[in-house]
Structure formats: structure tokens, C-alpha cells
Amino acid sequence: MQICGNLTARIAEAEANHWLGEAEGLKVSLAGARDKLAQMNQITSQRSAAINLGMPDFATAASRTVTTPAALPASGNTQ
């Protein structure tokens, strides 16, 4: 946005001073800047769309169990 404003001001200055070649070059740059900004806006709008990854339900989470022995066997070795 600021880039486009700056280029527009520079185009006006070039045209006021009759620097026609400079004005044409700046117009090409302005068109390129606007195209690039449009591409960036399109990419941003595509990336900001939320993606639903789902939420695991309780049954799936609860079905996972870990079995451990009730008590570890006593070791006869004491160090």
C-alpha cells in the first residue's frame, strides 16, 4: 500500500517534469507491485482458512490401557 502510494507520487512528479521515460518505467513498476500484492493477498486468504483436524473422542482415548504388574518382585539382592 505504501509502496503503491510512493510510486504514484513519483509518477506524478515525473509527469510534471516531463520525464516521460521515467514515468513509463514507474508505471510498469506500479503494475508489478499491484500484481505482487494481489498474489500475496490470495496466498494469505488461502492459508487463513481453518482446517478441521477433528477431536479424538473419549472412547478412542479411553480404550488405550497400560498394564503394569501389581507389585514388583522383591529382589534378594540388597546393596
Secondary structure, 3 states (H helix, E strand, C coil): CHHHHHHHHHHHHHHHCCCHHHHHHHHHHHHHHHHHHHHHHHHHHHHCCCCCCCCCCHHHHHCCCCCCCCCCCCCCCCC
